Amino acid sequence: MKNLILFSVLLLFFFGFGQNSKLSSEHYQNKRKTLREQLPENSVAVLFSAPIRNRANDVDYVYHQDPHFFYLTGWHQPHSVLMIYKNLQKDTEGLYYEKIYVPERDQYMEMWNGKRYGLNQIKQLGFERVAERVDFKTDTQNLEQFDTVLLFEFKNDIRNQTMYVLKEGTRYKVNDPNDLFDLKTTFREAINFPNDFNRLRHEAYQTILQADSDNLDDVRNIVQSILARDSLLMEDEIIKDFLREPAQNFYVEAQRKTAFALRDHNFDMELLPAILADMREVKSKNEIDLLKKAVAISVVGQIEVMKAMHPGMSEREVQGIHEFVYRKYGAADEGYPSIVGAGENGCVLHYIENEEEHITNQLVLMDLGAEFYGYTADVTRTIPANGIFSPEQKALYQIVYDSQEAAIRAAQVGSSFRELYQLSYDIVARGLIDLGIIAESSEARKYYPHGLSHHIGLDVHDPGNYGDLKANMVITIEPGIYIPENSTCDPKWWNIGIRIEDDILITAEGTENLSAGVPRDWKGIEKLMQQESVLKDFILPEIETLVQ
């Protein structure tokens, strides 16, 4: 019984997970309607909830819903499926465009993990049709009637889950026949999904089918770009035929062969991600409000750490203050693993170990973001542990600051991500040249190795097409300089890593820096770090230990 309790409680199978939606059912209905309007005729989009991921043995990670699924439903339970139809479907209740499949009620498991919604309660959340997940297996038998079944690429990270059944008064643990693993297995069989499926080959074939005499050169260039990601596809006979010269003589025959190769497949894995990327890169007012709250919480975390910082702290202690502030304001989680890197660790772009016990008099790079009802901030500040920038730290910090300032000013509707990055890069390169760290602009890439911006939302790197900026996008602007030990420059610059990252709302009138509440310039940081911390008297007792 002890093991059963541990399994049940730590699994936190349903309402114990994270935070559910704070947005209205109408919000999600509108999102599904917008998606449906962009689907091709006689098609259906199929989206699955995220899998439950195991931490160790019988303990699972706290559940986090698939962001695309959550974006369209606000539904936070696992083992669920959403189907959205382009054209009206009919059943005994009448006509409908959508159907969600959810886990059935189970009073015994609800005793351990909390109550689940019944089907009628779920329908009140705005779904046209609600069914138990077992019904999905029946409904997939008719998928061949659709010209196109739209889906996301399958991931091989799903475990076959267990459940408890009552037999002759005794409960037994057995494989769950209707968990996400089995639902996806049934779905793969229904769409004749090949066991040897190659994602890029399928993308190339779908691209070839779009060619005509007017766009042939453009389509061939796209196919060539796909080949650059997998050189083995150069041996594919259909692709070789399509790329043969002269192009006009061979592309029609290549399309015929492509259509034949795909004759038993009516699925598409390119269109659905593309549609949702376009939708998710522009935020609604309600989404912006949630992002503003997530950013505001993250700003307070940065402020309180600046006031509390001293050289005797550890990276993990710094992380803990940030995340305590998040919880204090009702944020259920971080949007991504917290990054707190002192000195050389700050030169590791995605350093998440946070295990340095003594940050001493080093720069500390803090890249963290609160997740508030699914929406995540992404704010970075780099500060001196002793409260004062050294001359070398200050010189490099000013370059990063000037680079970010220029990019924020230039981030207007119609600007491109590429233009902003190039502006930022050029300022960093000139600064490094002036300091004698590099000799030519092209060398700056060694010390500024990442991009400048990305969308934020339900993902810290939210989907988008990364073309021109549009009103109601929320993006980061985050230049950086990282000079690890043994770099080809004066050692006085070694082990300095600096990133300044802010969350920027693009509006028709200009930009709004959502994270401006925490200082970015070195003078403002030094001034804030002189203020007294509310944690000054938060002193815990010593713990005797034999571990050294």
Phi and psi in degrees as a GROMACS rama.xvg file:
@    title "Ramachandran Plot"
@    xaxis  label "Phi"
@    yaxis  label "Psi"
@TYPE xy
-58.1107  -43.4555  LYS-2
-65.7094  -36.6144  ASN-3
-64.9922  -42.4245  LEU-4
-62.6522  -45.4086  ILE-5
-60.0868  -45.3799  LEU-6
-60.7666  -46.2978  PHE-7
-69.9098  -44.7563  SER-8
-70.3737  -42.9098  VAL-9
-74.3369  -24.1834  LEU-10
-66.8008  -31.4781  LEU-11
47.7161  53.5393  LEU-12
-63.1489  -30.2238  PHE-13
-128.896  -97.5815  PHE-14
-71.8932  -4.16692  PHE-15
-74.2619  -9.32106  GLY-16
-80.8385  130.391  PHE-17
38.7428  -143.71  GLY-18
-119.595  136.758  GLN-19
-80.2405  -171.926  ASN-20
-74.1868  148.337  SER-21
-108.459  3.34998  LYS-22
-99.9303  161.571  LEU-23
-77.1586  161.352  SER-24
-63.886  -31.9229  SER-25
-64.1438  -34.8519  GLU-26
-57.5481  -48.1991  HIS-27
-73.21  -33.9034  TYR-28
-60.0785  -41.8641  GLN-29
-65.7388  -37.7159  ASN-30
-63.9804  -43.073  LYS-31
-66.9483  -37.6996  ARG-32
-63.9062  -43.0228  LYS-33
-61.9927  -41.7533  THR-34
-63.0727  -48.2128  LEU-35
-58.432  -39.3363  ARG-36
-63.7477  -20.8662  GLU-37
-98.3109  -1.82852  GLN-38
-75.5695  149.415  LEU-39
-69.8189  160.225  PRO-40
-58.2952  146.473  GLU-41
51.3315  51.1988  ASN-42
-130.249  165.515  SER-43
-140.528  136.254  VAL-44
-100.614  132.811  ALA-45
-121.7  121.296  VAL-46
-125.149  136.837  LEU-47
-108.159  149.725  PHE-48
-68.5716  166.875  SER-49
-73.3601  153.511  ALA-50
-76.0485  160.066  PRO-51
-82.0248  129.6  ILE-52
-109.357  136.077  ARG-53
-84.7944  136.215  ASN-54
-90.2602  -49.1701  ARG-55
-174.973  135.585  ALA-56
53.3088  -116.456  ASN-57
-104.233  24.4136  ASP-58
-115.812  126.916  VAL-59
-106.223  157.481  ASP-60
-66.9337  152.439  TYR-61
-57.1594  132.618  VAL-62
-68.3693  138.652  TYR-63
-130.716  120.016  HIS-64
-66.9523  150.005  GLN-65
-59.3525  126.448  ASP-66
-60.9651  -38.0334  PRO-67
-63.6304  -43.671  HIS-68
-62.9731  -44.752  PHE-69
-66.6814  -36.5515  PHE-70
-58.927  -35.0488  TYR-71
-94.7222  -15.154  LEU-72
-128.055  -32.9787  THR-73
69.873  11.0024  GLY-74
-91.4638  130.153  TRP-75
-113.687  15.9065  HIS-76
-100.651  148.692  GLN-77
-78.9442  178.165  PRO-78
55.6646  44.1464  HIS-79
-127.837  155.831  SER-80
-138.137  141.898  VAL-81
-119.086  132.245  LEU-82
-121.697  127.546  MET-83
-120.548  123.923  ILE-84
-102.553  139.925  TYR-85
-67.0943  -42.6994  LYS-86
-110.843  154.583  ASN-87
-58.4586  137.164  LEU-88
-108.583  161.361  GLN-89
-131.838  136.471  LYS-90
-138.821  -167.916  ASP-91
-66.7861  -19.1707  THR-92
-88.0435  -15.4891  GLU-93
130.622  -144.486  GLY-94
-101.958  149.043  LEU-95
-158.203  159.493  TYR-96
-111.242  -14.1263  TYR-97
-148.369  157.718  GLU-98
-153.22  132.809  LYS-99
-116.465  137.932  ILE-100
-111.465  129.168  TYR-101
-133.48  163.196  VAL-102
-64.7096  147.898  PRO-103
-77.1808  163.24  GLU-104
-67.6418  147.099  ARG-105
-149.479  99.4255  ASP-106
-60.6108  -35.515  GLN-107
-66.0025  -47.1037  TYR-108
-69.6568  -29.508  MET-109
-67.2248  -26.6362  GLU-110
-62.7361  -33.3568  MET-111
-86.9759  -39.4706  TRP-112
-118.111  1.22542  ASN-113
98.9252  159.37  GLY-114
-73.664  146.058  LYS-115
-99.1375  156.239  ARG-116
-69.4832  143.692  TYR-117
-81.9994  170.43  GLY-118
-61.4208  -40.0481  LEU-119
-66.3497  -36.8783  ASN-120
-66.2628  -39.2915  GLN-121
-67.2128  -39.5405  ILE-122
-60.9957  -31.833  LYS-123
-68.2832  -12.8416  GLN-124
-80.5041  0.959805  LEU-125
110.306  4.18062  GLY-126
-84.6232  137.233  PHE-127
-69.1651  -41.1596  GLU-128
-133.581  136.712  ARG-129
-128.503  132.666  VAL-130
-139.922  160.382  ALA-131
-73.3269  154.42  GLU-132
-61.3164  -28.1116  ARG-133
-62.5832  -28.5568  VAL-134
-68.7225  -21.1839  ASP-135
-61.1537  -36.0667  PHE-136
-62.895  -36.1057  LYS-137
-72.0815  -43.5382  THR-138
-67.5752  -26.4419  ASP-139
-70.9268  -12.9561  THR-140
-67.6984  -15.0726  GLN-141
-107.064  14.4513  ASN-142
-69.9386  -20.0717  LEU-143
-68.2913  -13.9807  GLU-144
-74.0623  -15.0495  GLN-145
-92.1872  142.365  PHE-146
-65.6151  -36.3744  ASP-147
-140.807  132.764  THR-148
-111.038  113.898  VAL-149
-93.6027  135.869  LEU-150
-155.291  169.854  LEU-151
-95.1505  158.676  PHE-152
-58.3081  138.051  GLU-153
-71.4968  142.143  PHE-154
-113.705  142.124  LYS-155
-95.1869  54.6486  ASN-156
-129.379  32.9014  ASP-157
-113.014  124.537  ILE-158
-91.3957  152.127  ARG-159
-79.5451  112.378  ASN-160
-81.6089  162.848  GLN-161
-110.156  163.685  THR-162
-145.951  172.366  MET-163
-112.869  134.884  TYR-164
-123.847  148.943  VAL-165
-97.4351  124.265  LEU-166
-138.97  116.715  LYS-167
53.2483  43.4536  GLU-168
81.563  -2.43966  GLY-169
-118.178  141.173  THR-170
-94.6981  134.385  ARG-171
-122.668  144.599  TYR-172
-91.7526  124.062  LYS-173
-135.152  167.38  VAL-174
-66.1108  136.253  ASN-175
-77.1755  116.193  ASP-176
-75.0312  -9.7232  PRO-177
-126.304  27.5736  ASN-178
-79.4643  179.426  ASP-179
-58.3386  -37.1545  LEU-180
-58.2139  -48.0244  PHE-181
-73.5167  -35.3826  ASP-182
-62.4618  -42.8526  LEU-183
-71.0179  -35.3214  LYS-184
-61.7055  -45.7786  THR-185
-60.5841  -42.4271  THR-186
-64.8074  -43.4474  PHE-187
-60.1344  -40.8428  ARG-188
-66.3573  -38.3147  GLU-189
-66.4765  -30.495  ALA-190
-101.333  12.5595  ILE-191
55.2446  46.414  ASN-192
-72.5805  122.159  PHE-193
-66.8097  141.66  PRO-194
-67.2528  -28.2978  ASN-195
-101.148  29.695  ASP-196
-59.9254  133.79  PHE-197
-115.23  114.951  ASN-198
-58.5713  -43.9567  ARG-199
-74.0141  -34.3289  LEU-200
-62.6858  -43.7844  ARG-201
-62.3869  -40.5573  HIS-202
-62.742  -40.7175  GLU-203
-65.177  -42.6106  ALA-204
-62.2041  -45.2137  TYR-205
-61.6223  -37.4794  GLN-206
-66.5441  -41.8753  THR-207
-58.8415  -37.7441  ILE-208
-66.9591  -16.4098  LEU-209
-86.6041  -5.14743  GLN-210
-75.5537  144.534  ALA-211
-144.482  -179.507  ASP-212
-64.1496  -23.19  SER-213
-85.2717  -32.8045  ASP-214
-112.143  14.9916  ASN-215
-56.9959  -45.5989  LEU-216
-63.2624  -40.957  ASP-217
-65.0517  -42.449  ASP-218
-65.653  -39.6234  VAL-219
-63.1779  -37.2266  ARG-220
-64.6562  -38.616  ASN-221
-64.7925  -43.0108  ILE-222
-61.7446  -40.4588  VAL-223
-61.5014  -38.1024  GLN-224
-66.7198  -32.8049  SER-225
-67.7527  -40.5841  ILE-226
-62.0658  -31.8949  LEU-227
-64.2657  -21.2592  ALA-228
-89.8024  -13.6588  ARG-229
-154.648  93.5125  ASP-230
-64.5936  -22.0002  SER-231
-64.4087  -23.2149  LEU-232
-68.4711  -13.5903  LEU-233
-63.647  -18.5842  MET-234
-90.1523  -4.64018  GLU-235
-69.3214  125.952  ASP-236
-65.1106  -39.5785  GLU-237
-64.5639  -45.2265  ILE-238
-65.404  -40.5871  ILE-239
-61.8074  -40.8948  LYS-240
-61.5611  -42.276  ASP-241
-64.696  -31.2996  PHE-242
-94.5277  2.11687  LEU-243
-67.3866  154.113  ARG-244
-108.019  146.21  GLU-245
-73.9548  140.692  PRO-246
-58.594  -42.2284  ALA-247
-61.4846  -25.7988  GLN-248
-77.7541  -19.5353  ASN-249
-122.266  -16.772  PHE-250
-69.0555  -33.4887  TYR-251
-65.7468  -41.7727  VAL-252
-65.746  -37.5619  GLU-253
-64.6845  -37.4228  ALA-254
-66.0908  -38.1249  GLN-255
-62.0858  -44.3195  ARG-256
-65.0689  -37.5397  LYS-257
-63.3458  -47.5178  THR-258
-59.8645  -38.0923  ALA-259
-66.5921  -41.2414  PHE-260
-65.2874  -29.49  ALA-261
-100.797  13.9322  LEU-262
-60.692  -31.2605  ARG-263
-96.9493  7.64949  ASP-264
-120.969  121.603  HIS-265
-114.199  23.0726  ASN-266
-99.9075  154.22  PHE-267
-136.024  128.769  ASP-268
-113.217  6.0599  MET-269
-103.117  -38.9789  GLU-270
-71.0386  -44.4192  LEU-271
-61.7227  -47.8011  LEU-272
-59.3455  -36.4787  PRO-273
-67.2282  -43.3295  ALA-274
-62.8994  -46.5152  ILE-275
-69.8641  -29.8107  LEU-276
-63.3766  -43.275  ALA-277
-63.0831  -40.5376  ASP-278
-68.789  -44.1924  MET-279
-78.2407  -18.6974  ARG-280
-74.2312  -20.6504  GLU-281
-108.838  124.539  VAL-282
-95.5344  149.275  LYS-283
-79.6993  169.107  SER-284
-59.546  -42.6126  LYS-285
-64.762  -38.6676  ASN-286
-65.4802  -40.8615  GLU-287
-62.6665  -39.5718  ILE-288
-60.9297  -42.1848  ASP-289
-66.7279  -39.7589  LEU-290
-64.5368  -40.369  LEU-291
-60.0309  -39.9282  LYS-292
-67.0125  -43.3508  LYS-293
-61.089  -41.5003  ALA-294
-67.8617  -43.9203  VAL-295
-58.7866  -41.2416  ALA-296
-62.5279  -43.8806  ILE-297
-64.845  -35.3954  SER-298
-63.0189  -44.2514  VAL-299
-61.1564  -39.5496  VAL-300
-58.5205  -45.93  GLY-301
-63.0763  -42.8837  GLN-302
-61.6539  -47.1368  ILE-303
-66.9177  -33.8523  GLU-304
-69.5424  -39.8008  VAL-305
-58.3027  -40.6385  MET-306
-73.0719  -29.9336  LYS-307
-90.2097  -14.943  ALA-308
-62.0423  137.058  MET-309
-153.381  158.782  HIS-310
-61.2686  -19.4836  PRO-311
-82.3867  -0.677147  GLY-312
-80.0794  163.356  MET-313
-104.764  162.36  SER-314
-60.2293  -39.8078  GLU-315
-68.5499  -32.5307  ARG-316
-66.0294  -41.7919  GLU-317
-61.0812  -46.5982  VAL-318
-56.4867  -42.7378  GLN-319
-63.6955  -36.0766  GLY-320
-65.4124  -46.6201  ILE-321
-53.5859  -51.8857  HIS-322
-73.6262  -26.3967  GLU-323
-64.0866  -42.8987  PHE-324
-60.5351  -42.0712  VAL-325
-56.7028  -48.8677  TYR-326
-65.8146  -36.3291  ARG-327
-59.9113  -32.6609  LYS-328
-94.9314  7.17668  TYR-329
90.5962  10.5606  GLY-330
-78.8746  127.058  ALA-331
-76.3096  -20.8347  ALA-332
-161.691  176.783  ASP-333
-91.6648  151.899  GLU-334
-75.3951  -14.6898  GLY-335
-167.776  164.219  TYR-336
-58.6012  130.501  PRO-337
-66.9455  138.792  SER-338
-113.03  115.591  ILE-339
-131.855  104.818  VAL-340
-123.52  119.574  GLY-341
-97.7086  137.017  ALA-342
57.9884  -122.441  GLY-343
-61.6798  -29.2972  GLU-344
-66.4834  -27.0934  ASN-345
-69.315  -13.0651  GLY-346
-89.1146  -2.30723  CYS-347
-96.8285  115.394  VAL-348
-60.5834  -41.9907  LEU-349
-118.322  53.8853  HIS-350
-76.0233  115.95  TYR-351
-124.042  1.25981  ILE-352
-66.9817  -40.1534  GLU-353
50.1065  48.2348  ASN-354
-112.796  2.87663  GLU-355
-69.2925  123.853  GLU-356
-84.036  -20.3983  GLU-357
-135.578  107.338  HIS-358
-80.0246  -17.317  ILE-359
46.7913  -150.211  THR-360
-90.6526  60.4557  ASN-361
-118.344  165.573  GLN-362
-71.6735  143.199  LEU-363
-122.217  117.308  VAL-364
-92.0883  124.705  LEU-365
-124.508  105.658  MET-366
-115.895  101.139  ASP-367
-143.531  158.705  LEU-368
-155.803  131.799  GLY-369
-76.7571  144.608  ALA-370
-106.138  119.569  GLU-371
-118.001  111.386  PHE-372
48.6445  45.53  TYR-373
95.8166  -22.9197  GLY-374
-98.8194  133.949  TYR-375
-116.645  139.744  THR-376
-85.3451  173.522  ALA-377
-157.97  91.6021  ASP-378
-123.766  133.776  VAL-379
-127.41  133.433  THR-380
-131.408  149.472  ARG-381
-123.937  120.94  THR-382
-133.923  153.695  ILE-383
-80.4361  133.131  PRO-384
-60.4206  -31.4697  ALA-385
-92.549  3.10877  ASN-386
90.5131  -5.22484  GLY-387
-133.003  125.947  ILE-388
-71.795  136.198  PHE-389
-73.764  164.486  SER-390
-55.6326  -40.663  PRO-391
-68.9488  -44.7538  GLU-392
-60.6278  -43.0315  GLN-393
-64.6376  -40.74  LYS-394
-63.7767  -46.0272  ALA-395
-69.6776  -38.8163  LEU-396
-60.6352  -40.2791  TYR-397
-63.9791  -35.6003  GLN-398
-63.0423  -47.2751  ILE-399
-62.7617  -42.0744  VAL-400
-62.3429  -46.6057  TYR-401
-62.02  -38.8004  ASP-402
-62.719  -44.4425  SER-403
-68.5823  -42.7906  GLN-404
-55.8719  -46.2758  GLU-405
-64.0234  -40.8468  ALA-406
-67.939  -40.5796  ALA-407
-62.3664  -43.7929  ILE-408
-62.2774  -34.0173  ARG-409
-85.0246  -8.31519  ALA-410
-79.5083  82.8615  ALA-411
-118.63  158.87  GLN-412
-53.0683  129.348  VAL-413
98.2584  -20.0149  GLY-414
-69.5074  155.7  SER-415
-105.868  153.687  SER-416
-58.9017  -38.1757  PHE-417
-64.5665  -41.8019  ARG-418
-62.522  -43.3531  GLU-419
-63.6598  -43.0098  LEU-420
-61.8062  -45.1879  TYR-421
-63.6674  -39.8309  GLN-422
-59.7486  -47.6759  LEU-423
-62.2429  -45.9189  SER-424
-61.1446  -43.479  TYR-425
-62.2349  -37.905  ASP-426
-68.0726  -42.5269  ILE-427
-62.415  -44.3513  VAL-428
-61.4371  -45.7241  ALA-429
-62.1593  -40.7041  ARG-430
-63.8239  -41.829  GLY-431
-68.321  -34.3201  LEU-432
-65.3061  -45.3159  ILE-433
-60.8851  -32.1305  ASP-434
-84.6264  -3.82261  LEU-435
77.883  15.3286  GLY-436
-80.4088  -33.8335  ILE-437
-131.816  163.238  ILE-438
-104.218  -29.5953  ALA-439
-131.39  154.23  GLU-440
-58.1908  -37.3952  SER-441
-62.2853  -22.5322  SER-442
-74.7082  -15.42  GLU-443
-62.3968  -24.2591  ALA-444
-59.4206  -27.0449  ARG-445
-63.3694  -34.2853  LYS-446
-107.24  -7.51212  TYR-447
-132.479  74.1342  TYR-448
-89.0987  0.720936  PRO-449
-119.354  174.198  HIS-450
-75.6815  178.785  GLY-451
-97.8044  -34.1993  LEU-452
-142.655  153.246  SER-453
-153.558  159.658  HIS-454
-72.8698  150.732  HIS-455
-124.309  156.694  ILE-456
176.228  -123.727  GLY-457
-70.1089  -24.2365  LEU-458
-110.992  147.894  ASP-459
-66.3739  -31.2635  VAL-460
-111.623  82.8176  HIS-461
-70.6057  150.016  ASP-462
-62.5994  154.599  PRO-463
-178.614  167.256  GLY-464
-94.9006  -8.48025  ASN-465
53.9641  47.4031  TYR-466
-99.3603  -117.978  GLY-467
-89.3932  152.152  ASP-468
-70.2786  142.425  LEU-469
-126.376  156.822  LYS-470
-60.0305  141.145  ALA-471
75.3692  16.1295  ASN-472
-80.9957  147.305  MET-473
-122.403  116.599  VAL-474
-127.784  162.107  ILE-475
-93.0134  154.024  THR-476
-129.917  115.037  ILE-477
-146.145  70.6557  GLU-478
-69.8452  162.641  PRO-479
-159.715  159.712  GLY-480
-133.106  131.781  ILE-481
-136.102  117.444  TYR-482
-122.551  90.5696  ILE-483
-72.3321  166.785  PRO-484
-58.145  146.443  GLU-485
71.8784  16.7117  ASN-486
-68.7499  159.338  SER-487
-83.7418  60.9688  THR-488
-153.167  176.458  CYS-489
-55.6922  131.374  ASP-490
-57.7111  -16.7812  PRO-491
-65.4933  -17.7089  LYS-492
-92.3332  -8.77309  TRP-493
-65.6805  151.255  TRP-494
61.3246  28.9448  ASN-495
-107.999  117.56  ILE-496
-123.044  126.733  GLY-497
-134.287  129.529  ILE-498
-139.689  135.982  ARG-499
-120.529  122.392  ILE-500
-133.03  127.615  GLU-501
-128.681  156.763  ASP-502
-101.928  119.414  ASP-503
-115.597  123.864  ILE-504
-91.1829  125.313  LEU-505
-89.7267  125.087  ILE-506
-125.852  167.917  THR-507
-64.3574  -24.3071  ALA-508
-92.9375  -10.0661  GLU-509
144.024  -150.572  GLY-510
-111.132  151.117  THR-511
-126.291  116.981  GLU-512
-81.5116  103.419  ASN-513
-68.6225  -22.8218  LEU-514
-107.212  21.0929  SER-515
-67.8093  -11.5736  ALA-516
-67.203  -16.9414  GLY-517
-108.801  132.738  VAL-518
-56.0095  145.625  PRO-519
-112.075  -33.6774  ARG-520
-77.4387  153.391  ASP-521
-66.2696  -32.7862  TRP-522
-65.4484  -43.7782  LYS-523
-64.4634  -36.5417  GLY-524
-65.8658  -47.9129  ILE-525
-60.904  -39.0593  GLU-526
-64.6994  -44.8775  LYS-527
-64.672  -35.7682  LEU-528
-69.8352  -9.75397  MET-529
-86.1263  -11.4683  GLN-530
-74.7353  153.785  GLN-531
-77.4033  141.956  GLU-532
-94.9575  143.863  SER-533
-66.0961  -14.7803  VAL-534
-93.1003  4.29744  LEU-535
-54.6697  -42.001  LYS-536
-96.9279  10.5687  ASP-537
-86.9416  82.2669  PHE-538
-112.927  120.8  ILE-539
-89.5461  153.844  LEU-540
-68.7175  151.559  PRO-541
-67.35  144.912  GLU-542
-113.655  121.52  ILE-543
-71.5011  134.874  GLU-544
-148.773  151.501  THR-545
-89.7771  -8.29375  LEU-546
-83.0475  125.799  VAL-547
